[in-house]
Amino acid sequence: MSILDTMIPRAQAAHKTIVLPEGMDPRVILAAVKAAQTQLCKPVVLGTAQEIAAAEAQAGVTLASVGLTAVDYTASDLLPTLASALYGKRKAKGMTEEEALTTVKSKRLYFGNMMVALDLAQGMVAGSIASTGDMLRSAFHCVGTAKGIKLASSMFIMDLQRPTASGDHVLLFADCAVNPCPTAEEMVDIAHATAISYKNLIGKQPKLAFLSFSTKGSASHELVDKVRLAAELTQKRFAEQGVDAIVDGEMQADAAIVPAVGAAKNKNGVIKGDANVLIFPDLQAGNICYKLVERLAGATALGPIIQGLAKPVNDLSRGCSADDIYGTICITILQS
């Protein structure tokens, strides 16, 4: 059974509303219909009548067949409410009331994100057409980051074909898609968000390993220093805020996930080959590693999942399938 299969019943039991802004995409129509049919959530699809009709024709299904009605974001009764709330958030940055109304009326990502910001929906999934930059920008402007976290980041859920030596079937990798070269302080935010993600999605205690080419001083370099400092600062924050997670580093990947190696290389550490969350030193390392594990070890990589926001907003690959969208909806529900 895949990790997604175990998540679906939990998502169904949550009874959440998820907004899908890209109603002009037939893949979104298919995912929305499936989500409604399986009672995964209440999907809210945004689009004009013309967009929805064209997408339904391509998809071969209609929203009405499962009792759904699309919301025309260009003419919705919600426009004044969403515009007023957006103006309240952005007026300090120079946005006028007129600009706020124009933005939510013309930009579906802002309309959807403001629905999430006002809890008219508990999450948003988009990006099958929109760029990641547009997704993140609208999310920052409307939803913002979570309390105590200044930096949004990403993680991948790695559903392993074979368990690790310590018995984990699922690992979380971060950050693999958003922040190219985080500072030590920014790595703390990445780690904090990923610990929350692991707890919400997997339901167990997170064990975070900060990865490097050194294990506890076996090599000396400024890159190692950054990772070591990030681990120390994360331990301090978690202790101060009462975050139930184990943190260790810096350490090499084999010491993080192979108990025999961890016991030899990290004798005095708290993680000895039993990490379930891997924090990478930069985007190059994280992105390369998740793709290698996916392609060579046969793992299923779910993501990138955006984290660190006040409310869940997730980005899709533009090459995604309807099933990928459905899976991301499920993950978004559990993040909420």
Secondary structure as UniProt FT lines:
FT   HELIX           3..14
FT   STRAND          17..20
FT   TURN            23..24
FT   HELIX           26..37
FT   TURN            38..39
FT   STRAND          42..46
FT   HELIX           49..59
FT   HELIX           63..66
FT   TURN            73..75
FT   TURN            77..78
FT   HELIX           79..90
FT   HELIX           91..93
FT   HELIX           97..106
FT   HELIX           108..117
FT   TURN            118..119
FT   STRAND          123..126
FT   HELIX           132..142
FT   TURN            147..148
FT   STRAND          153..159
FT   TURN            165..166
FT   STRAND          170..174
FT   HELIX           184..202
FT   STRAND          207..211
FT   HELIX           222..241
FT   STRAND          246..251
FT   HELIX           253..257
FT   HELIX           259..265
FT   TURN            267..268
FT   STRAND          277..279
FT   HELIX           283..296
FT   STRAND          300..307
FT   STRAND          313..315
FT   TURN            318..319
FT   HELIX           322..335
//
